[in-house]
Amino acid sequence: MIWVYMIKNKGKRLYTGVTDSPERRLVEHNNKKGANFTKNNPSFEIVFLEEYSYYKQARLREIQIKKWSRGKKEILIKRYLQGLKTKL
C-alpha cells in the first residue's frame, strides 16, 4: 500500500508527501532526514492519511492536495481527524 500523508509541526507548518510507510517516514522527518522543508521544521505529527493501491494514484492525489489553499487542506484534515474519533 502507498499512502498520501500530511504532517504538521508545533508551528502549524504543513507538509504533504507520499510513502509506503507513514510511521517510518514520520521518524525520518523528525530526525531531519529527507525533505529540506522538514529538516528546518522538526517535531511533526501525522494529521492526514489516505491509502492507495498504486503509487501513480497516490502521487496524483499528492499533487492535487499541494495545489490547494491552506484553508482547504485544513478542512480535509479536520474531516479526517473527526473520522478517526468516530472509529474509536
DSSP file (Angstrom, degrees, kcal/mol; ACC not computed):
  #  RESIDUE AA STRUCTURE BP1 BP2  ACC     N-H-->O    O-->H-N    N-H-->O    O-->H-N    TCO  KAPPA ALPHA  PHI   PSI    X-CA   Y-CA   Z-CA
    1    1 A M              0   0    0      0, 0.0     2,-0.4     0, 0.0    52,-0.2   0.000 360.0 360.0 360.0 148.5    0.0    0.0    0.0
    2    2 A I  E     -A   52   0A   0     50,-2.8    50,-3.2    52,-0.1     2,-0.4  -0.936 360.0-153.1-119.3 141.5    1.0    3.6   -0.7
    3    3 A W  E     -AB  51  19A   0     16,-3.4    16,-2.3    -2,-0.4     2,-0.5  -0.929  14.0-151.2-121.5 138.1    0.0    6.5    1.5
    4    4 A V  E     -AB  50  18A   0     46,-2.5    46,-2.0    -2,-0.4     2,-0.3  -0.913  35.0-178.6 -94.9 132.6   -0.6   10.2    0.9
    5    5 A Y  E     -AB  49  17A   0     12,-2.7    12,-2.4    -2,-0.5     2,-0.4  -0.945  26.0-156.9-135.2 154.5    0.1   11.9    4.2
    6    6 A M  E     -AB  48  16A   0     42,-2.0    41,-2.8    -2,-0.3    42,-1.3  -0.997  14.1-169.0-126.5 137.3    0.1   15.3    5.7
    7    7 A I  E     -AB  46  15A   0      8,-2.5     8,-2.1    -2,-0.4     2,-0.4  -0.922   2.5-162.2-123.2 151.2    2.2   16.2    8.7
    8    8 A K  E     -AB  45  14A   0     37,-2.4    37,-1.9    -2,-0.3     6,-0.2  -0.990   5.9-150.5-133.7 140.3    2.0   19.3   10.9
    9    9 A N  E >   -A   44   0A   0      4,-1.7     3,-2.2    -2,-0.4    35,-0.2  -0.462  40.0 -91.1-101.9-179.6    4.5   20.7   13.4
   10   10 A K  T 3  S+     0   0    0     33,-0.6    33,-0.1    32,-0.4    34,-0.1   0.769 126.7  59.1 -63.0 -25.7    4.1   22.7   16.5
   11   11 A G  T 3  S-     0   0    0      2,-0.1    -1,-0.3    32,-0.1    32,-0.0   0.312 119.0-112.5 -84.2   8.9    4.4   25.9   14.5
   12   12 A K    <   +     0   0    0     -3,-2.2     2,-0.3     1,-0.2    -2,-0.1   0.640  64.7 153.0  69.5  17.1    1.4   24.7   12.4
   13   13 A R        -     0   0    0      1,-0.0    -4,-1.7    28,-0.0     2,-0.3  -0.609  32.2-146.8 -77.0 137.7    3.5   24.2    9.3
   14   14 A L  E     -B    8   0A   0     -2,-0.3     2,-0.4    -6,-0.2    -6,-0.2  -0.818  16.1-175.3-108.0 145.3    2.1   21.5    6.9
   15   15 A Y  E     -B    7   0A   0     -8,-2.1    -8,-2.5    -2,-0.3     2,-0.4  -0.997   7.7-159.6-136.7 136.9    4.0   19.1    4.7
   16   16 A T  E     +B    6   0A   0     -2,-0.4     2,-0.3   -10,-0.2   -10,-0.2  -0.943  25.1 145.6-117.1 137.2    2.3   16.7    2.2
   17   17 A G  E     -B    5   0A   0    -12,-2.4   -12,-2.7    -2,-0.4     2,-0.4  -0.907  40.1-113.4-155.6-177.8    4.0   13.6    0.8
   18   18 A V  E     +B    4   0A   0     -2,-0.3     2,-0.3   -14,-0.2   -14,-0.2  -0.978  37.9 154.2-128.2 139.6    3.8   10.0   -0.4
   19   19 A T  E     -B    3   0A   0    -16,-2.3   -16,-3.4    -2,-0.4    -2,-0.0  -0.985  47.4-134.6-157.3 162.8    5.2    6.9    1.3
   20   20 A D  S    S+     0   0    0     -2,-0.3   -16,-0.1     1,-0.2    -1,-0.1   0.453 105.5  36.7 -96.7  -4.4    4.9    3.2    1.7
   21   21 A S     >  -     0   0    0    -18,-0.1     4,-2.6     1,-0.1    -1,-0.2  -0.712  62.3-175.8-148.5  92.2    5.4    3.5    5.5
   22   22 A P  H  > S+     0   0    0      0, 0.0     4,-2.3     0, 0.0     5,-0.2   0.878  87.2  51.5 -58.4 -39.8    3.9    6.6    7.2
   23   23 A E  H  > S+     0   0    0      2,-0.2     4,-1.9     1,-0.2     5,-0.1   0.933 112.5  44.9 -64.5 -46.1    5.4    5.7   10.6
   24   24 A R  H  > S+     0   0    0      1,-0.2     4,-2.3     2,-0.2    -1,-0.2   0.914 113.2  51.2 -62.3 -43.3    8.9    5.3    9.2
   25   25 A R  H  X S+     0   0    0     -4,-2.6     4,-2.8     1,-0.2    -1,-0.2   0.878 106.9  53.4 -65.0 -37.9    8.6    8.5    7.2
   26   26 A L  H  X S+     0   0    0     -4,-2.3     4,-2.6    -5,-0.2    -1,-0.2   0.918 108.8  49.6 -62.1 -43.1    7.5   10.5   10.2
   27   27 A V  H  X S+     0   0    0     -4,-1.9     4,-1.2     2,-0.2    -2,-0.2   0.917 110.9  50.4 -60.9 -43.2   10.5    9.3   12.1
   28   28 A E  H ><>S+     0   0    0     -4,-2.3     5,-3.0     2,-0.2     3,-0.5   0.937 111.1  48.0 -61.2 -46.9   12.7   10.3    9.2
   29   29 A H  H ><5S+     0   0    0     -4,-2.8     3,-1.7     1,-0.2    -2,-0.2   0.930 112.1  49.0 -59.6 -44.8   11.2   13.8    9.0
   30   30 A N  H 3<5S+     0   0    0     -4,-2.6    -1,-0.2     1,-0.3    -2,-0.2   0.666 108.9  53.7 -73.0 -14.9   11.5   14.3   12.8
   31   31 A N  T <<5S-     0   0    0     -4,-1.2    -1,-0.3    -3,-0.5    -2,-0.2   0.150 121.0-109.8 -99.8  16.3   15.2   13.2   12.5
   32   32 A K  T < 5S+     0   0    0     -3,-1.7     2,-0.4     1,-0.2    -3,-0.2   0.826  74.8 135.0  60.9  36.8   15.8   15.8    9.8
   33   33 A K      < +     0   0    0     -5,-3.0     2,-0.5    -6,-0.1    -1,-0.2  -0.930  55.0   9.6-112.8 139.9   16.2   13.2    7.0
   34   34 A G  S    S+     0   0    0     -2,-0.4     5,-0.1    -3,-0.1    -5,-0.0  -0.848 103.5  47.2 105.2-129.5   14.5   13.6    3.7
   35   35 A A     >  -     0   0    0     -2,-0.5     4,-1.4     1,-0.1     3,-0.3  -0.210  67.5-134.9 -60.3 136.5   12.7   16.8    2.5
   36   36 A N  H  > S+     0   0    0      1,-0.2     4,-1.2     2,-0.2    -1,-0.1   0.859 103.9  60.8 -58.3 -36.8   14.5   20.1    3.1
   37   37 A F  H  4 S+     0   0    0      1,-0.2     3,-0.5     2,-0.2     4,-0.4   0.923 107.3  42.9 -58.0 -45.8   11.3   21.6    4.4
   38   38 A T  H  4 S+     0   0    0     -3,-0.3     3,-0.4     1,-0.2    -1,-0.2   0.738 103.3  66.7 -77.3 -21.0   11.1   19.2    7.3
   39   39 A K  H  < S+     0   0    0     -4,-1.4    -1,-0.2     1,-0.2    -2,-0.2   0.856 109.3  38.4 -63.4 -33.3   14.8   19.4    8.0
   40   40 A N  S  < S+     0   0    0     -4,-1.2    -1,-0.2    -3,-0.5    -2,-0.2   0.460 120.1  47.3 -95.4  -3.2   14.3   23.0    9.1
   41   41 A N  S    S+     0   0    0     -3,-0.4    -1,-0.2    -4,-0.4    -2,-0.1  -0.584  77.1 174.0-138.3  71.3   10.9   22.5   10.8
   42   42 A P        +     0   0    0      0, 0.0   -32,-0.4     0, 0.0   -12,-0.1   0.019  44.1  67.2 -75.9-175.7   11.1   19.4   13.1
   43   43 A S        +     0   0    0      1,-0.2   -33,-0.6   -13,-0.2     2,-0.2   0.930  65.8 169.5  71.6  52.0    8.5   18.0   15.6
   44   44 A F  E     -A    9   0A   0    -18,-0.2     2,-0.3   -35,-0.2   -35,-0.2  -0.547  19.8-165.6 -90.7 156.2    5.9   16.8   13.2
   45   45 A E  E     -A    8   0A   0    -37,-1.9   -37,-2.4    -2,-0.2     2,-0.4  -0.975  31.9-103.5-134.3 151.7    2.8   14.6   13.8
   46   46 A I  E     +A    7   0A   0     -2,-0.3   -39,-0.2   -39,-0.2     3,-0.1  -0.596  40.5 166.4 -75.7 129.2    0.6   12.9   11.2
   47   47 A V  E     +     0   0A   0    -41,-2.8     2,-0.3    -2,-0.4    34,-0.2   0.428  63.9  27.4-120.8  -5.1   -2.6   14.7   10.7
   48   48 A F  E     +A    6   0A   0    -42,-1.3   -42,-2.0    32,-0.1     2,-0.3  -0.948  56.0 176.4-159.8 136.3   -3.9   13.0    7.5
   49   49 A L  E     -A    5   0A   0     -2,-0.3     2,-0.4   -44,-0.2   -44,-0.2  -0.996   2.8-179.7-140.9 138.0   -3.5    9.7    5.7
   50   50 A E  E     -A    4   0A   0    -46,-2.0   -46,-2.5    -2,-0.3     2,-0.4  -0.997  21.0-140.0-133.7 134.4   -5.1    8.3    2.6
   51   51 A E  E     +A    3   0A   0     -2,-0.4     2,-0.3   -48,-0.2   -48,-0.2  -0.754  20.5 179.9 -99.9 139.4   -4.3    4.8    1.3
   52   52 A Y  E     -A    2   0A   0    -50,-3.2   -50,-2.8    -2,-0.4     3,-0.1  -0.958  30.2-141.5-134.9 153.5   -3.8    3.8   -2.4
   53   53 A S  S    S+     0   0    0     -2,-0.3     2,-0.4   -52,-0.2    -1,-0.1   0.785  88.3  43.0 -81.6 -29.3   -3.0    0.6   -4.2
   54   54 A Y  S  > S-     0   0    0      1,-0.1     4,-1.8   -52,-0.1     3,-0.2  -0.935  72.3-134.6-126.5 143.3   -0.7    2.2   -6.7
   55   55 A Y  H  > S+     0   0    0     -2,-0.4     4,-3.0     1,-0.2     5,-0.2   0.887 105.7  58.2 -58.5 -41.9    2.0    4.9   -6.5
   56   56 A K  H  > S+     0   0    0      1,-0.2     4,-2.1     2,-0.2    -1,-0.2   0.897 106.2  48.8 -59.4 -41.8    0.7    6.8   -9.5
   57   57 A Q  H  > S+     0   0    0     -3,-0.2     4,-2.0     2,-0.2    -1,-0.2   0.933 113.6  46.7 -61.7 -46.3   -2.7    7.3   -7.9
   58   58 A A  H  X S+     0   0    0     -4,-1.8     4,-2.6     1,-0.2    -2,-0.2   0.902 110.8  51.9 -64.0 -41.9   -1.1    8.5   -4.6
   59   59 A R  H  X S+     0   0    0     -4,-3.0     4,-2.4     1,-0.2    -1,-0.2   0.898 108.3  50.9 -63.8 -41.0    1.2   10.8   -6.5
   60   60 A L  H  X S+     0   0    0     -4,-2.1     4,-2.1    -5,-0.2    -1,-0.2   0.902 111.7  48.0 -63.1 -40.4   -1.7   12.4   -8.4
   61   61 A R  H  X S+     0   0    0     -4,-2.0     4,-2.7     2,-0.2    -2,-0.2   0.903 109.5  53.0 -66.5 -41.2   -3.6   13.0   -5.2
   62   62 A E  H  X S+     0   0    0     -4,-2.6     4,-2.6     1,-0.2    -2,-0.2   0.935 109.7  48.4 -57.4 -47.4   -0.4   14.5   -3.5
   63   63 A I  H  X S+     0   0    0     -4,-2.4     4,-1.1     1,-0.2    -1,-0.2   0.907 111.2  51.2 -60.7 -42.9   -0.1   16.9   -6.4
   64   64 A Q  H >X S+     0   0    0     -4,-2.1     3,-0.7     1,-0.2     4,-0.5   0.946 112.0  45.5 -59.6 -49.9   -3.8   17.8   -6.1
   65   65 A I  H >< S+     0   0    0     -4,-2.7     3,-1.4     1,-0.2    -2,-0.2   0.892 107.1  58.4 -63.1 -40.7   -3.6   18.5   -2.4
   66   66 A K  H 3< S+     0   0    0     -4,-2.6    -1,-0.2     1,-0.3    -2,-0.2   0.770 103.0  54.7 -62.1 -24.9   -0.3   20.5   -2.7
   67   67 A K  H << S+     0   0    0     -4,-1.1    -1,-0.3    -3,-0.7    -2,-0.2   0.635  91.5  99.6 -81.3 -14.8   -2.1   22.9   -5.1
   68   68 A W  S << S-     0   0    0     -3,-1.4     2,-0.1    -4,-0.5    -3,-0.0  -0.242  80.0-103.9 -72.4 159.1   -4.9   23.6   -2.6
   69   69 A S     >  -     0   0    0      1,-0.1     4,-2.0     4,-0.0     5,-0.2  -0.335  33.7-108.0 -71.6 162.6   -5.2   26.6   -0.3
   70   70 A R  H  > S+     0   0    0      1,-0.2     4,-2.4     2,-0.2     5,-0.2   0.896 119.6  55.7 -58.7 -41.2   -4.3   26.2    3.4
   71   71 A G  H  > S+     0   0    0      1,-0.2     4,-1.8     2,-0.2    -1,-0.2   0.899 106.7  48.2 -60.7 -42.7   -8.0   26.5    4.3
   72   72 A K  H  > S+     0   0    0      1,-0.2     4,-1.9     2,-0.2    -1,-0.2   0.885 111.1  51.1 -67.0 -38.5   -9.0   23.6    2.0
   73   73 A K  H  X S+     0   0    0     -4,-2.0     4,-2.5     1,-0.2    -2,-0.2   0.905 108.2  52.7 -63.4 -41.0   -6.2   21.5    3.5
   74   74 A E  H  X S+     0   0    0     -4,-2.4     4,-2.6     1,-0.2    -2,-0.2   0.868 107.1  52.1 -64.4 -36.7   -7.4   22.3    7.0
   75   75 A I  H  X S+     0   0    0     -4,-1.8     4,-2.4     2,-0.2    -1,-0.2   0.926 110.1  48.9 -63.6 -44.6  -10.9   21.2    6.1
   76   76 A L  H  X S+     0   0    0     -4,-1.9     4,-2.2     1,-0.2    -2,-0.2   0.915 112.7  47.8 -60.5 -44.3   -9.6   17.9    4.8
   77   77 A I  H  X S+     0   0    0     -4,-2.5     4,-2.9     2,-0.2     5,-0.2   0.925 110.7  51.5 -62.8 -45.3   -7.5   17.4    8.0
   78   78 A K  H  X S+     0   0    0     -4,-2.6     4,-2.3     1,-0.2    -2,-0.2   0.921 111.3  46.8 -59.6 -45.8  -10.5   18.2   10.2
   79   79 A R  H  X S+     0   0    0     -4,-2.4     4,-2.0     2,-0.2    -1,-0.2   0.899 112.9  50.2 -63.7 -40.8  -12.7   15.7    8.4
   80   80 A Y  H  X S+     0   0    0     -4,-2.2     4,-1.7    -5,-0.2    -2,-0.2   0.944 112.5  45.8 -62.3 -48.4  -10.0   13.1    8.6
   81   81 A L  H  X S+     0   0    0     -4,-2.9     4,-1.8     1,-0.2    -2,-0.2   0.857 111.2  52.6 -67.1 -35.5   -9.4   13.6   12.3
   82   82 A Q  H  X S+     0   0    0     -4,-2.3     4,-1.7    -5,-0.2    -1,-0.2   0.884 107.1  53.6 -65.0 -38.1  -13.2   13.6   13.0
   83   83 A G  H  X S+     0   0    0     -4,-2.0     4,-1.0     1,-0.2    -2,-0.2   0.872 106.4  52.3 -63.6 -37.3  -13.5   10.3   11.2
   84   84 A L  H >X S+     0   0    0     -4,-1.7     4,-0.9     1,-0.2     3,-0.5   0.914 107.3  52.1 -64.0 -42.2  -10.8    8.8   13.4
   85   85 A K  H 3< S+     0   0    0     -4,-1.8     3,-0.4     1,-0.2    -1,-0.2   0.858 107.0  52.1 -64.5 -35.7  -12.6    9.9   16.6
   86   86 A T  H 3< S+     0   0    0     -4,-1.7    -1,-0.2     1,-0.2    -2,-0.2   0.731 107.4  53.8 -74.2 -20.1  -15.9    8.2   15.4
   87   87 A K  H <<        0   0    0     -4,-1.0    -1,-0.2    -3,-0.5    -2,-0.2   0.671 360.0 360.0 -84.5 -18.5  -14.0    5.0   14.8
   88   88 A L     <        0   0    0     -4,-0.9    -1,-0.2    -3,-0.4    -2,-0.1   0.462 360.0 360.0 -78.2 360.0  -12.5    4.8   18.3
